[in-house]
Amino acid sequence: MRINKEGYTIIGISGVVCLLIWWVFYQLLASPHALLWGGSLFLLFFWFFIVAFFREPRRVRIHDADLVFSPCDGRVVVTEAVKETEYLGEEMMQISIFMSVTNVHMNWVPVGGEVEYYKYHPGRFLVAWHPKSSTENERTTTVIRMASGRKVLFRQIAGILARRIVSYMKVGQTVEQNSVSGFIKFGSRIDVLIPKESELLVELGDPVVGSQTPIARLPKA
């Protein structure tokens, strides 16, 4: 299993903390017994959970300019028409995907093209499925202009546990579809806003796999 570089520091620190806690328990207990063994197993399980959270799966990179792919692993929680007011200023179709703490938390670019807009927004840490999380939580906004001229916007949104959003997007950068776009640490959500005439390929509650599951078909240019 490969580990994403965003996890190196947290994995190292959590490993040291677990060892220190185990050492304290070992010193306090006169002799090893069930409490020490149980605590050891819990600490080991906890550390492996942290390691697994930062796993980096090997996935085939798919290219199809007519499709929008899921930017993350998770489950579809919103499919609705909205008025986008931050940058594009037009009616768009929003697809929101919620990531639980057990999902892979790498993020991928849903379409290929040039990064036309990028902005980081500090904010609150409401639960990621809260309707106001799209506009009030800590988040990043990225707009990709495709070769066809279509524009697709996606937002990384922090949740109640996610306190660190990492984005690799830069204005003027050319990105390939389903290349890695960033990472969100510990529970979160991504919104994808596409032309409202697009054909939805997912429904509420559907599970999706980042960079592998097509979530919409774009309208003909």
N, C-alpha and C positions, 0 to 999 in steps of 0.2 A: 504493500500500500504506500503510495506516494503521499507526502505531507506538503501542503501549501506553505509557501514561505511566510505568509501572514501569521502562521501559528507557531513559528520557532520560539519566539520570546515567551509567549504564554505557556507553551508546553514545558519549556525549561523552568520557568518560575514556579508553575504548579507542581512540577516534579520535586523541586527542592522543598517547597512548603509541605508536601505530603511526607517526604523523608523526615523533616524536622518534627512533624506531628507524631510520626511513628516512633522516633527516638525518644520524645518526651514520654509517651505512653510506656515505652520499654523501660525507661529509667524509674518511672513512678510505680510500676508493678514489681512486686518482689520476685515473681517468677512467671514465666509465660503461662497463660491460661486462655480460656475461651474468649475473654474480652479482648486480649491482645490479638489473637488470631482473627476474630471478627472484625476488629478495627483495621487490621492489615489488609484484609480482603476488600473492605469498603474503600480504603484509600487507593488500593490498586485499581479497583473498578472505576473510581472517580477519575483517576489519571488517564486510564485508557479511554474513557468517555471524552475527555478533553482532546486527546490525540485523534480520536476518530472524528471529532467535529471538524478538524482541519484537513480531513482526507481530500485528496485531489484525484478524482477518477480519470481514467483514460477513456476518451470518447472520440468517435469518428466526427470529423468536422464536415458538416453538410453545407452546401451552397445552393440556394434557390432564390433568385431575386423576386419571385412572385409570392414567397411565403415569409411570414414573420414567425420566428422560433421563440420558444420560451427562454427567457434570460436566466432562469433559475429552476431548481427542483422545488416542488411544493404542490399546492392545491389551489385551483382557481376559486377566488372568493368574490370577485366582482366582474360583471360584463355589462357595461352600460354606456350610453352616450353622455358626454360631458362637454362643458365649455372650457377649453384650455385657456387660461388667462396669463400664465407666466411669460410665455414667449410667442407661441404660434397664434393665439387669439382667434381660435376657430373651434367649431363643433368637431369633436373627435370621438372615436370609440375607445373606451378604457377597459383594459383587461388587467386585473390585479391578481397577483399570485402570493399566497402566504407561505412562508417557510417556517416550519417548526424547528426546534433545536436538534432534531434527529436528521434533518435533511442536510445534504451537501450544501454549503453556503458560498461556493464560488458563483460568480455571475458572468454571463456571456452576452455578447452584443447580438440583439435579435435580428438586425439587418446589416448589410454592408454598406459602406459609403464614407462620407467625410463628416467629422464632428463639427457641426455648425455652431453649437451652443453648449456650454457646460457651466454649471454653477452649484456651489455647495451652500446649503442653507442650515444654519444652526437652528435648533428648535427643541420641542418637548419630546417626551418618551412615552406617549400613549401606547396602549396595546396596538399591535400592527394591524389588526382587523378593524379598528375603530375608523369610521368614515372620515373623521377629521385628521387622521394620521397623514394623509396625502398632502395636506397643506400646513399642518402645524408641527409635525415631528421633524427631527433632524433628518436631512435628506440631501440627495444630489439629483440634479436634473441634467439629462444629456439629450441633445437633439441630433439625429443622424440624417444628413441629406443624401439620399441615394442617387445613383447615376441617372435614374429616370426623372429626378426632380422631386419625387415624393419625400416627405419628411416623417420620421417616426421618433417619438419622444419616449424616454423611459426614465423612471425615478427609482433610486435605491432609497428605501425608507427604514429608519431605525424603529425598533419596537421597544417594549418595556425592558427587555434584557439587552438588546443590541445597543452598545454604547461606542461602537467604532465602525464607521463606514469607510471602506477603502475603494477608491475609483482610480483607474488608470487612464481615464479619458482626458484628452487635451484638445482645445479648439484648433482646427486645421489639420488634425491627425486623420489619416485614412485608415479605416478599420475594416477587417474582413468579417463577414457574417459568422457568428458562432465562435469568434475569438474571445479570449478572456477579457472581461471589462472591469472586474473588481471583486470585492469580497465584503460580506457583512458578517460581523461576529455576533453570534448568539441570538437567533430568533428575529425575524424581520419580514419585509414585504417588498415586492417590486411592482410598480404600475407601468404598463405599456400603453401608450396612446397612439392610435393609428388612424388613417383616414376613415371617416364614419361609413363610407360605402364598402368597406372591406367585408369579406365573408368570414364570420367566426367559425373556427374549427373545434372549439372547446365549449363546454357548458359549465355552469356553476357546480362546484364539487369535484370536477375532473382532476385527477392527479396528472402532473406534467413533469417531464425530465428536461433539465436545462440543456440547451444546444441540440436537443434531439426531437422534441415534440413541437410540430407546427401548431401555432395557436390561431393563425388567421391567414387568409389569402388576400393579398392586396388587389384593389381594383385595377383594371387595365388603364394604362396611361393614355 
